[in-house]
Amino acid sequence: MSAAPPPAAPGAGADASAGPACDAGPDAGAGADLVGLADLVELVVGDPAAGGGCVARAPDGRVVFVRHSLPGERVVARVTGETAHYLRADAVEVRTASPERVAPPCPAAGPGGCGGCDYQHVALDAQRRLKGRLVEVQLERLGGLRRQVEVEALPGSPDGLGWRTRVRFAADRAGNLGLHRHRSHELVPLGSCPLAAPEVAALDVVGRRWPGARHVEVLAVDTPDAPSALVTVDAPRPLPRSTLPRLGAGVGLTVAGRSRHGAGHVVATAGGRRYVVSAGAFWQVHRAAADALVAAVLDLLDPRPGEHVADLYAGVGLFSVPLGAAVGPRGKVIAVERHRAASADLVTNTALLPAVEVRVGAVEPSSVLDGDRLDLVVLDPPRAGAGTAVMAALDARRPRAVAYVACDPASFARDARVLLDAGWSLAALRAFDAFPMTEHVELVALLVPPGALHEAGR
Ligand SMILES: C[S@@+](CC[C@H](N)C(=O)[O-])C[C@H]1O[C@@H](n2cnc3c(N)ncnc32)[C@H](O)[C@@H]1O
């Protein structure tokens, strides 16, 4: 793979205005005939770009973001979108294949197919190298940080399949389920999704009809002796019981926000602890992610008895629970979460931990500025990141360490930059392949204030 920094496809979360630094290929050259929608063009493909494709140069000089291609390949691509500055295209024929190309395991993957996966045509270890490179570029471009990033495999999915504990299907007018085509509202009918965990596949929601539903989401975990499967139907109005498919006795069913059958939650496990997760509340999607993230965060932060911690964007308490146990009754964990169902679960899951205080509401600068002491912070925001105001408040407060858990490297890089510009250091960075077959990755970073690395003798 070339060492030049790849650009990001517009809308991919990274700085799309930055110029490309791709192998433009022998076909490059402005002034040639304009390439338009649905045209077929032969392209030599360069670096990977955020957004799932790789970058090439069209005969008319414009940048092309080419899905279903790999660096170094010569492909014939069909143009699927255009602006004055760039084109989007799908590789529909491969003239010179990369040695890292494989047959996609899912028949619905590929040009015009399901938009859920970006890298089905890429060998699993090469997927991780592509993702590592994408993270490196975003860290450098948006965070001003040069760092080599190795993406670690998670256990339990040696072929990159069967890892999703949660899948959200869309329903058509007749109630048949499918997944969306890339950048489209159109549905691809599916027999199944090979990324779904066996517990999800066993419910066979795709094999049933859901008239009146907009979406049907399945969350299924493998906890024995507890509610472990939940189907959540999003519908504009309550659906008559007679129209709903029959699910197994132990399967919870929630329709239009009302529990209709079984428990309205599952009991998931992480780090040997049990967590109630209700319909609509966040839980890590990869079956091994919750365990891996808890272990990584505790290892990096090393919480001690009596310390005060803020767990921001706490969800159902994935980190608050082990942190509450680690700091003990003399310590304190302020857990902040704004989602109604998730915060109710957070209260339930931390009920036996006197150190944990749940605050229901949005994370604000005041979430870290009030109180007399703050030693550690866990920050696990949604894709948009925490934002400058919260990061600046963290800098003002100077805890001894911040663990930042990120599903979007671009927003992590922007947020981290606020601390790095104030003299903080990135003391550790781990990247996990929590989303095989897609371009996505989960990061866990340790940020420490000025002087801390020196004091710790690192
Ligand atoms: C990526 S999830 C992480 C949850 C938890 N740390 C975990 O790993 O299970 C982000 C969480 O932040 C919550 N959230 C999103 N925006 C928020 C905000 N502005 N203030 C507080 N919570 C927010 C979401 O409801 C969600 O539970």
Ligand as a Chemical Component Dictionary entry (heavy atoms), coordinates in Angstrom:
data_LIG
# 
_chem_comp.id                   LIG 
_chem_comp.type                 NON-POLYMER 
_chem_comp.pdbx_formal_charge   0 
_chem_comp.three_letter_code    LIG 
# 
loop_
_chem_comp_atom.comp_id 
_chem_comp_atom.atom_id 
_chem_comp_atom.alt_atom_id 
_chem_comp_atom.type_symbol 
_chem_comp_atom.charge 
_chem_comp_atom.model_Cartn_x 
_chem_comp_atom.model_Cartn_y 
_chem_comp_atom.model_Cartn_z 
_chem_comp_atom.pdbx_ordinal 
LIG C1  C1  C 0  -21.214 4.786  22.186 1  
LIG S1  S1  S 1  -22.459 4.680  23.396 2  
LIG C2  C2  C 0  -21.494 4.171  24.777 3  
LIG C3  C3  C 0  -22.257 3.596  25.938 4  
LIG C4  C4  C 0  -21.418 2.817  26.958 5  
LIG N1  N1  N 0  -20.241 3.534  27.375 6  
LIG C5  C5  C 0  -21.077 1.442  26.420 7  
LIG O1  O1  O 0  -19.966 1.246  25.902 8  
LIG O2  O2  O -1 -21.929 0.542  26.488 9  
LIG C6  C6  C 0  -22.819 6.364  23.689 10 
LIG C7  C7  C 0  -23.881 6.628  24.718 11 
LIG O3  O3  O 0  -23.988 8.041  24.875 12 
LIG C8  C8  C 0  -25.369 8.398  25.007 13 
LIG N2  N2  N 0  -25.422 9.809  24.583 14 
LIG C9  C9  C 0  -25.396 10.305 23.326 15 
LIG N3  N3  N 0  -25.315 11.641 23.370 16 
LIG C10 C10 C 0  -25.288 11.989 24.677 17 
LIG C11 C11 C 0  -25.172 13.241 25.370 18 
LIG N4  N4  N 0  -25.085 14.380 24.693 19 
LIG N5  N5  N 0  -25.148 13.234 26.700 20 
LIG C12 C12 C 0  -25.228 12.062 27.397 21 
LIG N6  N6  N 0  -25.339 10.859 26.808 22 
LIG C13 C13 C 0  -25.354 10.825 25.462 23 
LIG C14 C14 C 0  -26.098 7.404  24.145 24 
LIG O4  O4  O 0  -27.445 7.265  24.578 25 
LIG C15 C15 C 0  -25.282 6.136  24.369 26 
LIG O5  O5  O 0  -25.773 5.401  25.459 27 
# 
loop_
_chem_comp_bond.comp_id 
_chem_comp_bond.atom_id_1 
_chem_comp_bond.atom_id_2 
_chem_comp_bond.value_order 
_chem_comp_bond.pdbx_ordinal 
LIG C1  S1  SING 1  
LIG S1  C2  SING 2  
LIG S1  C6  SING 3  
LIG C2  C3  SING 4  
LIG C3  C4  SING 5  
LIG C4  N1  SING 6  
LIG C4  C5  SING 7  
LIG C5  O1  DOUB 8  
LIG C5  O2  SING 9  
LIG C6  C7  SING 10 
LIG C7  O3  SING 11 
LIG C7  C15 SING 12 
LIG O3  C8  SING 13 
LIG C8  N2  SING 14 
LIG C8  C14 SING 15 
LIG N2  C9  SING 16 
LIG N2  C13 SING 17 
LIG C9  N3  DOUB 18 
LIG N3  C10 SING 19 
LIG C10 C11 SING 20 
LIG C10 C13 DOUB 21 
LIG C11 N4  SING 22 
LIG C11 N5  DOUB 23 
LIG N5  C12 SING 24 
LIG C12 N6  DOUB 25 
LIG N6  C13 SING 26 
LIG C14 O4  SING 27 
LIG C14 C15 SING 28 
LIG C15 O5  SING 29 
# 
